[in-house]
């Protein structure tokens, strides 16, 4: 552990999430940070890294009372670019060692700050991130998948980081939507008709849906379906067999596995990551050929939306890509940016 004092703030850097006390969890709860910043996800990535990481640090800023007011995970990586962010937007860095917060399997990056934190705490955290990157001899430091409209982007700009648009994220605010029928009634006529058609045909085909904790789910079946689906985008290794199953099991109660079956056969499966205020539609694999007359993806989407509403989570997070479907079904787009600076 290293310590960097400031005027009234102290920065600590830990190499394992289990070296961070419960104050990390308290901070992430207070900041309403997404599931990607919670201990189970971070520990799972340490134990079963879904992509190579050369070094890891967890940075925490404490105020003069000892309260943790800001924190970030930091990862030293080289030649790791599964979403082609570096290749498409920062090609000069493709072969260089870089430090990013967060890992590439996180599509909802934030700057976790305690409600009592001020801009000084945020700037101290970003300075610590750059110092950590310099210690590791990284060429570039940054945060990826930041909502371009988030107020914290002003802090990132003031700290000398520069943005580039990298993707579009999608989500839905469920607070004004009382139930699934109200959601359907708010769609356009064609979208509403198509969704109801597919749900009806799925029921007539004998499709069953069920949610499972990871230790009870058919994760081998999920990986098989997800790799086949991702192959269309030349990205099957996003789901590395064996490793991915172990990672999901390590998430424990922070993940729910949705399974779609016909006559016992797995024809669709989706992973939902959950935190107190969001359900994240994180990953999905489907077998369209086994589902004549309906789309198993439509059914998975509907079931996850219902699950979010049933548990009174106000935000449904649908991640990146597939913009035609997401726009058609009422999700709100937001520009995702990567904020970087030379180290």
Backbone as numpy.savetxt, mean C-alpha at the origin, in Angstrom:
# Nx Ny Nz CAx CAy CAz Cx Cy Cz
21.78 1.42 17.08 20.93 2.61 17.08 21.81 3.85 17.08
21.49 4.85 16.27 22.21 6.11 16.24 21.29 7.22 16.70
21.90 8.29 17.22 21.13 9.42 17.71 21.66 10.71 17.09
20.74 11.57 16.65 21.11 12.85 16.09 20.31 13.93 16.80
20.91 14.73 17.68 20.16 15.75 18.39 19.92 16.99 17.53
18.79 17.65 17.76 18.53 18.96 17.17 18.28 19.91 18.34
17.79 21.11 18.05 17.58 22.09 19.10 16.70 21.52 20.21
15.54 20.95 19.85 14.63 20.41 20.85 14.12 19.03 20.49
14.68 18.45 19.45 14.22 17.17 18.95 15.38 16.18 18.90
15.06 14.92 19.03 16.07 13.87 18.95 15.62 12.84 17.92
16.54 12.40 17.07 16.26 11.39 16.06 16.94 10.09 16.46
16.19 9.00 16.40 16.78 7.68 16.60 16.58 6.86 15.34
17.56 6.02 15.02 17.50 5.15 13.86 17.69 3.72 14.31
16.72 2.87 14.01 16.76 1.46 14.39 16.86 0.61 13.13
17.50 -0.55 13.25 17.66 -1.42 12.09 16.59 -2.51 12.02
15.77 -2.64 13.05 14.69 -3.63 13.05 13.46 -3.01 13.69
12.29 -3.33 13.17 11.07 -2.78 13.75 10.88 -3.27 15.17
11.39 -4.45 15.50 11.25 -4.96 16.85 12.16 -4.26 17.85
13.12 -3.46 17.34 13.92 -2.61 18.21 13.19 -1.31 18.55
12.14 -1.02 17.81 11.32 0.16 18.09 10.29 -0.23 19.15
10.17 0.57 20.16 9.21 0.28 21.21 7.78 0.51 20.76
6.87 0.40 21.70 5.45 0.60 21.39 5.17 2.03 20.95
6.12 2.93 21.18 5.92 4.32 20.74 5.78 4.40 19.21
6.40 3.45 18.48 6.20 3.43 17.03 4.71 3.20 16.72
4.12 2.23 17.39 2.71 1.91 17.16 1.82 3.07 17.59
2.15 3.69 18.72 1.38 4.83 19.19 1.42 5.96 18.18
2.60 6.21 17.62 2.76 7.26 16.62 1.95 6.97 15.38
2.03 5.74 14.87 1.32 5.42 13.64 -0.19 5.46 13.84
-0.66 5.09 15.02 -2.08 5.23 15.31 -2.49 6.69 15.37
-1.68 7.50 16.05 -2.00 8.93 16.17 -1.99 9.62 14.81
-1.06 9.19 13.94 -0.94 9.79 12.60 -1.95 9.22 11.61
-2.73 8.20 12.02 -3.64 7.47 11.13 -2.87 7.00 9.89
-1.69 6.46 10.11 -0.87 5.98 9.01 -1.47 4.70 8.42
-1.33 4.50 7.11 -1.85 3.29 6.47 -1.18 2.03 7.00
-1.78 0.91 6.67 -1.31 -0.40 7.14 0.15 -0.65 6.80
0.67 -0.04 5.76 2.05 -0.26 5.33 3.06 0.23 6.37
2.63 1.09 7.29 3.50 1.62 8.32 3.32 0.91 9.66
2.41 -0.03 9.71 2.13 -0.74 10.96 3.15 -1.87 11.14
3.35 -2.24 12.38 4.37 -3.22 12.72 4.25 -4.54 11.95
3.04 -5.13 11.79 2.98 -6.42 11.08 3.52 -6.35 9.65
3.19 -5.29 8.90 3.68 -5.18 7.53 5.20 -5.00 7.52
5.71 -4.13 8.37 7.14 -3.86 8.39 7.93 -5.09 8.82
7.42 -5.80 9.83 8.09 -7.02 10.28 8.04 -8.10 9.19
6.88 -8.22 8.54 6.75 -9.21 7.48 7.75 -8.94 6.36
7.95 -7.66 6.02 8.89 -7.35 4.95 10.32 -7.62 5.39
10.62 -7.38 6.65 11.96 -7.73 7.15 12.22 -9.23 7.02
11.25 -10.02 7.43 11.42 -11.47 7.48 11.29 -12.12 6.11
10.46 -11.55 5.25 10.19 -12.13 3.94 10.18 -11.00 2.89
11.33 -10.42 2.58 11.36 -9.26 1.69 10.86 -9.60 0.29
9.81 -8.90 -0.12 9.21 -9.17 -1.43 10.08 -8.65 -2.57
10.99 -7.78 -2.27 12.03 -7.42 -3.24 13.31 -7.14 -2.45
14.47 -7.22 -3.10 15.73 -7.09 -2.37 15.88 -5.71 -1.71
16.37 -5.72 -0.50 16.69 -4.51 0.25 18.08 -4.72 0.86
18.97 -3.74 0.65 20.34 -3.88 1.15 20.48 -3.44 2.61
19.74 -2.39 2.98 19.78 -1.89 4.35 18.39 -1.35 4.70
18.07 -1.41 5.99 16.79 -0.90 6.47 17.02 -0.05 7.71
16.28 1.04 7.81 16.31 1.87 9.03 14.91 2.37 9.32
14.60 2.48 10.59 13.34 3.08 11.04 13.71 4.34 11.81
13.33 5.47 11.29 13.70 6.76 11.85 12.55 7.30 12.69
12.86 7.74 13.90 11.85 8.33 14.77 12.37 9.64 15.34
11.49 10.63 15.32 11.79 11.93 15.91 10.99 12.08 17.19
11.68 12.43 18.28 11.02 12.66 19.56 11.16 14.13 19.96
10.13 14.65 20.62 10.22 16.02 21.11 10.88 16.05 22.49
10.91 17.24 23.11 11.63 17.40 24.38 11.01 16.59 25.51
9.76 16.15 25.36 9.12 15.33 26.39 9.36 13.84 26.16
9.96 13.49 25.03 10.17 12.09 24.69 9.08 11.51 23.82
8.06 12.33 23.48 6.97 11.85 22.62 7.47 11.67 21.20
7.19 10.51 20.59 7.51 10.29 19.17 6.54 11.08 18.32
7.07 12.05 17.55 6.21 12.95 16.79 6.32 12.76 15.28
7.28 11.96 14.82 7.42 11.71 13.39 8.23 10.43 13.20
7.96 9.72 12.10 8.69 8.49 11.85 8.55 8.02 10.41
9.58 7.33 9.94 9.58 6.79 8.58 10.44 5.53 8.51
10.04 4.55 7.70 10.98 3.49 7.32 11.82 3.96 6.13
13.06 3.51 6.06 13.95 3.86 4.95 14.62 2.59 4.45
14.74 2.47 3.12 15.27 1.25 2.52 16.32 1.59 1.47
17.51 1.04 1.63 18.55 1.16 0.62 18.34 0.05 -0.41
18.22 0.44 -1.67 17.93 -0.51 -2.74 18.81 -0.20 -3.95
19.02 -1.20 -4.77 19.76 -0.99 -6.01 19.23 -1.95 -7.07
18.93 -1.40 -8.24 18.38 -2.16 -9.37 17.08 -2.87 -8.98
16.27 -2.20 -8.20 14.95 -2.70 -7.81 13.92 -1.69 -8.30
13.10 -2.10 -9.26 12.18 -1.14 -9.89 10.98 -1.88 -10.49
10.21 -2.64 -9.68 9.15 -3.48 -10.24 8.02 -2.70 -10.91
7.81 -1.44 -10.52 6.76 -0.63 -11.13 7.31 0.30 -12.20
8.60 0.16 -12.55 9.27 0.96 -13.60 9.22 2.45 -13.32
9.21 2.81 -12.05 9.21 4.23 -11.69 10.55 4.87 -12.05
11.64 4.21 -11.67 12.95 4.76 -11.98 13.21 4.74 -13.49
12.92 3.63 -14.12 13.19 3.50 -15.56 12.42 4.54 -16.36
11.18 4.80 -15.97 10.34 5.71 -16.76 10.54 7.18 -16.41
10.92 7.48 -15.17 10.93 8.87 -14.73 12.28 9.37 -14.22
13.14 8.46 -13.77 14.46 8.84 -13.27 15.49 7.87 -13.82
15.58 7.76 -15.16 16.40 6.70 -15.77 17.87 6.76 -15.39
18.37 7.93 -15.05 19.79 8.05 -14.69 20.11 7.34 -13.38
19.06 6.97 -12.62 19.29 6.36 -11.31 19.07 4.84 -11.31
18.74 4.27 -12.45 18.34 2.86 -12.51 19.38 1.94 -11.89
20.64 2.19 -12.14 21.71 1.30 -11.64 22.34 1.81 -10.35
21.85 2.91 -9.81 22.46 3.51 -8.64 21.84 3.00 -7.34
22.58 3.03 -6.23 21.97 2.78 -4.93 21.09 3.97 -4.55
19.87 3.69 -4.15 18.92 4.74 -3.80 18.26 4.39 -2.47
17.80 5.41 -1.77 17.05 5.21 -0.53 15.64 5.74 -0.73
14.66 4.86 -0.52 13.27 5.26 -0.65 12.49 4.90 0.61
11.49 5.69 0.84 10.45 5.35 1.79 9.15 5.47 0.98
8.54 4.41 0.60 8.52 3.12 1.27 9.04 2.05 0.29
8.75 0.74 0.55 9.03 -0.31 -0.42 8.02 -0.21 -1.55
8.31 -0.90 -2.66 7.48 -0.74 -3.86 6.12 -1.41 -3.74
5.94 -2.30 -2.78 4.62 -2.92 -2.59 3.69 -2.04 -1.76
4.16 -0.89 -1.36 3.32 0.12 -0.70 2.86 1.11 -1.74
1.53 1.28 -1.90 1.04 2.23 -2.89 0.38 3.45 -2.24
0.60 3.64 -0.94 -0.02 4.76 -0.22 1.01 5.32 0.76
1.97 6.08 0.22 3.06 6.61 1.02 2.65 7.94 1.65
3.01 8.10 2.93 2.70 9.33 3.65 3.92 9.76 4.46
3.79 10.89 5.11 4.80 11.38 6.05 4.15 11.32 7.42
4.33 10.22 8.16 3.58 10.05 9.42 4.01 11.05 10.49
3.09 11.93 10.86 3.35 12.96 11.86 2.29 12.89 12.95
2.71 13.03 14.18 1.78 13.11 15.30 0.98 14.41 15.20
-0.28 14.41 15.61 -1.06 15.66 15.57 -0.39 16.82 16.31
0.46 16.51 17.29 1.15 17.57 18.02 2.44 18.02 17.33
2.80 17.36 16.23 4.05 17.71 15.55 3.89 19.01 14.77
4.99 19.75 14.67 4.99 20.94 13.82 5.92 20.69 12.64
6.07 21.71 11.79 6.89 21.54 10.59 8.34 21.22 10.93
8.80 21.69 12.09 10.19 21.42 12.48 10.43 19.92 12.61
9.46 19.21 13.18 9.60 17.76 13.32 9.67 17.09 11.96
8.83 17.54 11.03 8.84 16.96 9.69 10.16 17.23 8.99
10.66 18.45 9.09 11.94 18.77 8.45 13.08 17.99 9.09
13.02 17.82 10.40 14.05 17.03 11.08 14.04 15.59 10.58
12.85 15.04 10.37 12.73 13.67 9.86 13.33 13.57 8.47
13.05 14.53 7.61 13.56 14.48 6.24 15.08 14.69 6.20
15.59 15.52 7.08 17.05 15.68 7.18 17.68 14.36 7.62
17.04 13.70 8.58 17.56 12.41 9.04 17.54 11.38 7.92
16.51 11.42 7.07 16.44 10.50 5.94 17.61 10.72 4.99
17.91 11.99 4.70 19.03 12.29 3.81 20.37 11.91 4.45
20.50 12.14 5.74 21.74 11.76 6.42 21.92 10.25 6.41
20.82 9.52 6.59 20.91 8.07 6.54 21.33 7.60 5.16
20.77 8.22 4.14 21.13 7.87 2.76 22.61 8.17 2.49
23.08 9.29 3.03 24.50 9.63 2.84 25.40 8.62 3.55
24.98 8.17 4.73 25.74 7.15 5.46 25.86 5.88 4.64
24.82 5.57 3.89 24.80 4.36 3.07 25.39 4.59 1.67
25.89 5.79 1.39 26.46 6.14 0.09 25.45 6.01 -1.04
24.21 6.35 -0.77 23.17 6.33 -1.80 23.29 7.58 -2.67
22.89 7.45 -3.92 22.96 8.57 -4.85 21.70 9.43 -4.82
20.60 8.84 -4.37 19.30 9.52 -4.43 18.50 9.15 -3.20
17.73 10.12 -2.71 16.86 9.90 -1.55 15.46 10.36 -1.93
14.44 9.64 -1.45 13.10 10.12 -1.76 11.99 9.31 -1.15
10.78 9.75 -1.45 9.54 9.09 -1.05 8.72 8.90 -2.32
8.20 7.68 -2.51 7.42 7.39 -3.71 5.95 7.18 -3.34
5.08 7.42 -4.33 3.63 7.21 -4.17 3.01 8.15 -3.14
3.39 9.42 -3.22 2.82 10.48 -2.39 1.67 11.14 -3.15
0.52 11.27 -2.51 -0.62 11.98 -3.11 -0.20 13.42 -3.40
-0.32 13.84 -4.65 0.15 15.17 -5.05 -0.61 16.30 -4.37
-1.81 16.03 -3.86 -2.60 17.08 -3.21 -2.45 17.08 -1.69
-1.65 16.18 -1.15 -1.51 16.11 0.30 -0.79 17.35 0.82
-1.26 17.91 1.93 -0.60 19.11 2.48 0.88 18.92 2.78
1.31 17.70 3.05 2.71 17.46 3.37 3.64 17.68 2.18
3.09 17.78 0.97 3.96 18.04 -0.17 4.63 19.41 -0.05
3.99 20.34 0.64 4.62 21.65 0.87 5.88 21.48 1.70
5.82 20.60 2.68 6.99 20.34 3.52 8.10 19.69 2.69
7.71 18.74 1.84 8.70 18.07 0.99 9.39 19.08 0.07
8.63 20.02 -0.48 9.20 21.03 -1.36 10.14 21.95 -0.58
9.72 22.35 0.61 10.56 23.22 1.43 11.86 22.52 1.82
11.81 21.19 1.93 13.00 20.43 2.30 13.93 20.18 1.12
13.57 20.68 -0.05 14.45 20.55 -1.20 14.24 19.33 -2.06
13.14 18.59 -1.83 12.83 17.45 -2.69 12.02 17.93 -3.89
12.13 17.20 -4.99 11.48 17.61 -6.23 10.53 16.50 -6.71
9.33 16.89 -7.17 8.34 15.87 -7.53 8.37 15.49 -9.00
7.95 14.27 -9.26 7.67 13.82 -10.61 6.43 12.94 -10.54
5.51 13.13 -11.47 4.29 12.33 -11.48 4.62 10.92 -11.96
4.21 9.90 -11.19 4.59 8.53 -11.54 3.40 7.62 -11.82
2.22 7.94 -11.31 1.10 7.02 -11.48 -0.18 7.71 -11.01
-1.27 6.95 -11.05 -2.55 7.42 -10.53 -3.06 6.42 -9.51
-3.44 6.91 -8.34 -4.05 6.07 -7.32 -5.56 6.30 -7.32
-6.30 5.33 -6.80 -7.75 5.39 -6.83 -8.33 4.98 -5.49
-9.38 5.66 -5.08 -10.04 5.31 -3.83 -11.45 5.87 -3.81
-12.16 5.56 -2.73 -13.55 5.99 -2.61 -13.85 6.34 -1.16
-14.33 7.56 -0.96 -14.77 8.02 0.36 -16.16 7.47 0.61
-16.29 6.60 1.60 -17.55 5.92 1.86 -18.43 6.64 2.88
-17.95 7.72 3.45 -18.72 8.40 4.49 -20.10 8.85 4.02
-20.25 9.34 2.79 -21.59 9.75 2.36 -22.42 8.63 1.75
-21.91 7.38 1.75 -22.60 6.26 1.09 -23.06 5.28 2.16
-24.35 5.17 2.42 -24.83 4.35 3.55 -24.69 2.85 3.35
-24.81 2.35 2.10 -24.75 0.91 1.89 -24.45 0.63 0.42
-24.32 -0.67 0.10 -23.92 -1.05 -1.25 -24.98 -0.68 -2.28
-26.25 -0.81 -1.93 -27.31 -0.43 -2.88 -27.23 1.06 -3.20
-26.95 1.87 -2.19 -26.80 3.30 -2.44 -25.61 3.57 -3.35
-24.54 2.81 -3.16 -23.38 2.95 -4.05 -23.78 2.63 -5.48
-24.47 1.50 -5.69 -24.88 1.12 -7.04 -25.79 2.18 -7.65
-26.71 2.70 -6.87 -27.66 3.69 -7.39 -26.97 4.99 -7.79
-25.78 5.22 -7.26 -25.05 6.43 -7.62 -24.21 6.29 -8.87
-24.15 5.08 -9.44 -23.37 4.85 -10.66 -24.18 5.24 -11.89
-23.47 5.34 -13.01 -24.15 5.53 -14.27 -24.98 4.30 -14.62
-25.95 4.49 -15.49 -26.89 3.41 -15.81 -26.19 2.16 -16.33
-25.27 2.32 -17.25 -24.59 1.16 -17.85 -23.74 0.43 -16.81
-22.99 1.17 -16.02 -22.15 0.55 -15.00 -22.99 -0.19 -13.98
-24.08 0.43 -13.57 -24.97 -0.21 -12.59 -25.55 -1.50 -13.16
-26.01 -1.44 -14.41 -26.59 -2.63 -15.04 -25.55 -3.74 -15.18
-24.34 -3.39 -15.59 -23.30 -4.41 -15.78 -22.91 -5.08 -14.46
-22.80 -4.28 -13.39 -22.44 -4.87 -12.10 -23.55 -5.80 -11.62
-24.77 -5.38 -11.69 -25.87 -6.23 -11.24 -25.98 -7.50 -12.10
-25.72 -7.35 -13.41 -25.74 -8.50 -14.31 -24.69 -9.53 -13.88
-23.47 -9.06 -13.60 -22.41 -9.99 -13.24 -22.65 -10.63 -11.87
-23.15 -9.87 -10.92 -23.44 -10.44 -9.60 -24.55 -11.48 -9.68
-25.55 -11.21 -10.50 -26.65 -12.17 -10.68 -26.15 -13.43 -11.37
-25.37 -13.28 -12.42 -24.86 -14.46 -13.14 -23.90 -15.28 -12.27
-23.13 -14.59 -11.43 -22.24 -15.31 -10.52 -23.05 -16.14 -9.53
-24.12 -15.56 -9.01 -24.97 -16.32 -8.09 -25.61 -17.51 -8.79
-26.09 -17.30 -10.02 -26.72 -18.39 -10.77 -25.73 -19.50 -11.11
-24.44 -19.14 -11.23 -23.41 -20.14 -11.53 -22.97 -20.91 -10.29
-23.53 -20.55 -9.15 -23.16 -21.23 -7.91 -21.90 -20.71 -7.27
-21.48 -19.50 -7.63 -20.27 -18.94 -7.05 -20.49 -18.66 -5.56
-19.52 -19.03 -4.75 -19.55 -18.70 -3.33 -18.37 -17.80 -3.01
-18.55 -16.92 -2.05 -17.48 -16.03 -1.60 -17.30 -16.18 -0.10
-16.06 -16.08 0.34 -15.78 -16.20 1.77 -14.48 -15.48 2.08
-14.40 -14.95 3.31 -13.19 -14.30 3.80 -12.49 -15.21 4.79
-11.13 -15.19 4.74 -10.35 -16.05 5.61 -9.15 -15.30 6.16
-8.74 -15.62 7.39 -7.42 -15.16 7.86 -6.35 -15.89 7.06
-5.15 -15.33 6.98 -4.14 -15.90 6.07 -3.76 -17.34 6.36
-3.77 -17.74 7.63 -3.34 -19.11 7.94 -4.39 -20.14 7.55
-5.60 -19.71 7.20 -6.64 -20.63 6.76 -6.92 -20.54 5.26
-6.30 -19.60 4.58 -6.60 -19.36 3.17 -5.74 -20.22 2.25
-6.21 -20.37 1.01 -5.45 -21.08 -0.02 -4.52 -20.07 -0.69
-3.40 -19.80 -0.05 -2.48 -18.80 -0.58 -1.71 -19.32 -1.79
-1.50 -20.62 -1.88 -0.89 -21.17 -3.09 -1.80 -20.92 -4.29
-3.11 -21.09 -4.07 -4.07 -20.82 -5.12 -4.08 -19.35 -5.49
-3.99 -18.48 -4.49 -3.94 -17.04 -4.78 -2.74 -16.71 -5.66
-1.56 -17.20 -5.27 -0.34 -16.88 -6.03 -0.44 -17.40 -7.46
-1.00 -18.60 -7.62 -1.16 -19.15 -8.97 -2.04 -18.23 -9.83
-3.16 -17.80 -9.28 -4.06 -16.92 -10.03 -3.44 -15.55 -10.25
-2.81 -15.00 -9.21 -2.25 -13.66 -9.31 -1.10 -13.60 -10.31
-0.27 -14.62 -10.35 0.83 -14.64 -11.30 0.30 -14.72 -12.74
-0.74 -15.50 -12.93 -1.33 -15.60 -14.28 -1.94 -14.27 -14.70
-2.61 -13.59 -13.75 -3.19 -12.28 -14.07 -2.10 -11.26 -14.35
-1.03 -11.25 -13.51 0.05 -10.28 -13.67 0.88 -10.53 -14.92
0.85 -11.77 -15.45 1.62 -12.09 -16.65 1.19 -11.23 -17.83
-0.07 -10.80 -17.83 -0.55 -9.93 -18.91 0.21 -8.61 -18.93
0.77 -8.24 -17.77 1.50 -6.97 -17.66 3.00 -7.22 -17.46
3.42 -8.47 -17.74 4.84 -8.86 -17.64 5.38 -8.60 -16.23
4.57 -8.90 -15.21 4.95 -8.57 -13.84 4.64 -9.72 -12.88
4.76 -10.95 -13.36 4.42 -12.10 -12.51 5.26 -12.18 -11.25
6.52 -11.75 -11.33 7.40 -11.90 -10.19 7.11 -10.91 -9.07
6.08 -10.08 -9.26 5.56 -9.31 -8.14 5.07 -10.27 -7.06
4.69 -11.48 -7.48 4.20 -12.53 -6.58 5.14 -13.73 -6.67
6.21 -13.71 -5.92 7.20 -14.77 -6.00 6.73 -15.96 -5.17
6.59 -17.14 -5.81 6.05 -18.31 -5.11 6.85 -18.65 -3.86
6.15 -19.02 -2.82 6.77 -19.36 -1.55 7.00 -18.13 -0.70
7.79 -17.21 -1.21 8.08 -15.98 -0.47 6.81 -15.18 -0.23
5.98 -15.05 -1.27 4.79 -14.22 -1.13 3.82 -14.83 -0.12
3.63 -16.12 -0.16 2.75 -16.77 0.81 3.25 -16.55 2.24
4.56 -16.70 2.44 5.13 -16.51 3.77 4.91 -15.07 4.24
5.08 -14.14 3.33 4.86 -12.73 3.68 3.42 -12.49 4.12
2.47 -12.99 3.36 1.06 -12.77 3.68 0.70 -13.40 5.02
1.20 -14.60 5.28 0.92 -15.24 6.57 1.45 -14.40 7.73
2.60 -13.76 7.51 3.20 -12.96 8.58 2.40 -11.69 8.88
1.50 -11.30 8.00 0.69 -10.10 8.23 -0.38 -10.32 9.30
-0.73 -11.55 9.55 -1.69 -11.84 10.60 -3.03 -11.16 10.39
-3.50 -10.47 11.41 -4.84 -9.86 11.35 -4.92 -8.63 10.47
-3.80 -8.19 9.92 -3.82 -7.02 9.04 -4.16 -7.36 7.60
-4.44 -8.63 7.31 -4.84 -9.03 5.96 -6.02 -9.98 6.05
-6.93 -9.83 5.10 -8.04 -10.76 4.93 -7.99 -11.27 3.49
-8.23 -12.55 3.33 -8.16 -13.18 2.01 -9.58 -13.51 1.55
-9.98 -12.94 0.43 -11.28 -13.23 -0.17 -11.10 -14.35 -1.19
-11.94 -15.39 -1.08 -11.88 -16.50 -2.03 -13.22 -16.65 -2.75
-13.16 -16.83 -4.06 -14.32 -17.07 -4.91 -14.20 -18.50 -5.45
-15.26 -19.29 -5.25 -15.20 -20.69 -5.67 -16.48 -21.09 -6.40
-16.29 -21.99 -7.37 -17.41 -22.65 -8.05 -17.18 -24.16 -7.92
-18.13 -24.84 -7.31 -18.00 -26.29 -7.05 -16.68 -26.60 -6.36
-16.29 -25.75 -5.44 -15.06 -25.97 -4.69 -13.79 -25.49 -5.37
-13.86 -25.14 -6.64 -12.67 -24.72 -7.39 -12.44 -23.22 -7.18
-11.20 -22.87 -6.86 -10.84 -21.47 -6.66 -10.76 -20.77 -8.02
-11.65 -19.80 -8.25 -11.67 -19.08 -9.52 -11.29 -17.61 -9.36
-11.13 -17.18 -8.12 -10.71 -15.81 -7.86 -10.28 -15.67 -6.41
-9.34 -14.77 -6.17 -8.86 -14.54 -4.82 -8.29 -13.13 -4.75
-8.56 -12.46 -3.62 -8.07 -11.10 -3.45 -7.56 -10.92 -2.03
-6.56 -10.06 -1.89 -6.00 -9.74 -0.58 -6.42 -8.33 -0.20
-6.99 -8.21 0.99 -7.39 -6.92 1.52 -6.54 -6.61 2.75
-5.76 -5.55 2.69 -5.03 -5.07 3.85 -5.92 -4.09 4.61
-5.93 -4.19 5.93 -6.84 -3.36 6.71 -6.09 -2.61 7.80
-6.51 -1.38 8.03 -6.09 -0.60 9.17 -7.34 0.06 9.74
-7.27 0.83 10.79 -8.50 1.30 11.43 -9.45 2.10 10.54
-8.96 2.79 9.53 -9.84 3.64 8.73 -9.91 3.28 7.26
-9.20 2.22 6.82 -9.16 1.90 5.40 -9.18 0.39 5.18
-9.75 0.01 4.05 -9.51 -1.31 3.48 -8.79 -1.09 2.16
-7.65 -1.74 2.00 -6.85 -1.61 0.79 -7.05 -2.84 -0.08
-7.60 -2.64 -1.27 -7.71 -3.71 -2.26 -6.30 -3.87 -2.83
-5.51 -4.76 -2.21 -4.07 -4.78 -2.45 -3.67 -5.62 -3.65
-4.30 -6.77 -3.81 -3.87 -7.68 -4.87 -5.02 -8.62 -5.22
-5.00 -9.08 -6.48 -6.10 -9.93 -6.94 -5.62 -10.85 -8.06
-6.17 -12.05 -8.07 -5.95 -12.98 -9.17 -7.26 -13.66 -9.52
-7.55 -13.78 -10.80 -8.83 -14.35 -11.22 -8.63 -15.26 -12.44
-9.58 -16.20 -12.58 -9.59 -17.12 -13.73 -10.85 -16.81 -14.53
-10.71 -15.98 -15.55 -11.87 -15.58 -16.35 -12.45 -16.76 -17.12
-11.61 -17.68 -17.58 -12.09 -18.79 -18.38 -13.03 -19.70 -17.59
-12.87 -19.72 -16.26 -13.71 -20.58 -15.43 -15.03 -19.90 -15.04
-15.24 -18.67 -15.53 -16.41 -17.90 -15.11 -17.16 -17.36 -16.32
-17.75 -18.23 -17.14 -18.50 -17.74 -18.30 -19.73 -16.95 -17.85
-19.92 -15.80 -18.47 -21.11 -15.02 -18.18 -20.93 -13.96 -17.12
-19.77 -13.92 -16.47 -19.54 -12.87 -15.48 -18.04 -12.71 -15.24
-17.70 -11.56 -14.68 -16.30 -11.29 -14.35 -16.05 -11.54 -12.88
-15.14 -12.45 -12.53 -14.83 -12.66 -11.12 -14.20 -11.43 -10.48
-13.56 -10.59 -11.29 -12.99 -9.36 -10.73 -14.10 -8.44 -10.25
-15.20 -8.33 -11.01 -16.33 -7.50 -10.59 -16.87 -7.99 -9.26
-16.98 -9.32 -9.11 -17.50 -9.89 -7.87 -16.56 -9.59 -6.71
-15.24 -9.76 -6.92 -14.27 -9.48 -5.87 -14.35 -8.02 -5.44
-14.44 -7.13 -6.41 -14.54 -5.70 -6.11 -15.78 -5.42 -5.26
-16.92 -5.97 -5.66 -18.16 -5.75 -4.92 -18.07 -6.30 -3.50
-17.50 -7.48 -3.33 -17.41 -8.09 -2.01 -16.48 -7.29 -1.09
-15.39 -6.80 -1.63 -14.47 -6.00 -0.81 -15.10 -4.67 -0.43
-15.87 -4.09 -1.34 -16.56 -2.85 -1.02 -17.60 -3.08 0.08
-18.33 -4.17 -0.03 -19.30 -4.51 1.02 -18.59 -4.73 2.37
-17.46 -5.41 2.33 -16.72 -5.67 3.56 -16.27 -4.37 4.21
-15.82 -3.42 3.41 -15.40 -2.12 3.94 -16.56 -1.42 4.63
-17.72 -1.44 3.98 -18.90 -0.80 4.55 -19.36 -1.52 5.82
-19.34 -2.85 5.80 -19.82 -3.63 6.95 -18.98 -3.34 8.19
-17.70 -3.05 8.00 -16.81 -2.77 9.13 -16.66 -1.28 9.39
-17.49 -0.48 8.71 -17.56 0.97 8.93 -16.21 1.67 8.77
-15.44 1.19 7.81 -14.22 1.92 7.48 -14.59 3.00 6.46
-14.15 4.23 6.68 -14.60 5.33 5.81 -13.94 5.41 4.45
-12.85 4.66 4.24 -12.13 4.82 2.97 -11.84 3.45 2.35
-12.18 3.33 1.07 -11.87 2.14 0.28 -10.72 2.51 -0.64
-9.57 1.89 -0.46 -8.37 2.20 -1.22 -8.17 1.13 -2.30
-8.09 1.56 -3.55 -8.04 0.61 -4.66 -6.72 0.62 -5.40
-5.72 1.32 -4.91 -4.39 1.21 -5.49 -4.25 1.84 -6.87
-3.31 1.31 -7.63 -2.93 1.87 -8.92 -3.50 1.05 -10.07
-3.39 1.58 -11.26 -3.68 0.89 -12.52 -5.18 0.61 -12.70
-5.53 0.01 -13.86 -6.91 -0.33 -14.21 -7.83 0.89 -14.18
-7.43 1.99 -14.83 -8.20 3.24 -14.69 -9.58 3.21 -15.32
-9.77 2.46 -16.40 -11.08 2.45 -17.06 -12.15 1.91 -16.13
-11.86 0.76 -15.53 -12.81 0.17 -14.59 -13.04 1.09 -13.40
-11.98 1.63 -12.83 -12.11 2.41 -11.60 -12.86 3.72 -11.83
-12.64 4.33 -12.96 -13.39 5.55 -13.27 -14.85 5.22 -13.50
-15.11 4.13 -14.19 -16.48 3.72 -14.50 -17.27 3.41 -13.23
-16.56 2.91 -12.21 -17.26 2.51 -10.98 -17.06 3.49 -9.83
-16.87 4.75 -10.20 -17.02 5.84 -9.26 -15.85 6.13 -8.36
-14.70 5.51 -8.58 -13.55 5.78 -7.73 -12.91 7.11 -8.10
-12.31 7.74 -7.13 -11.72 9.06 -7.31 -10.23 8.93 -7.61
-9.77 9.54 -8.71 -8.33 9.46 -9.02 -7.53 10.49 -8.24
-6.29 10.15 -7.97 -5.37 11.14 -7.40 -3.99 10.88 -7.99
-3.29 11.93 -8.29 -1.96 11.81 -8.88 -0.95 11.39 -7.81
-0.20 10.35 -8.10 0.86 9.90 -7.21 2.20 10.43 -7.71
3.00 10.90 -6.78 4.27 11.52 -7.13 5.41 10.87 -6.36
6.59 10.94 -6.95 7.82 10.58 -6.24 8.59 11.88 -5.99
8.97 12.09 -4.74 9.72 13.27 -4.35 11.15 12.83 -4.04
12.11 13.37 -4.77 13.49 12.91 -4.62 14.47 14.08 -4.59
15.66 13.78 -4.12 16.75 14.73 -4.14 18.06 13.96 -4.16
19.07 14.46 -4.85 20.39 13.83 -4.75 20.86 13.84 -3.31
21.53 12.78 -2.91 22.01 12.70 -1.52 23.29 13.50 -1.33
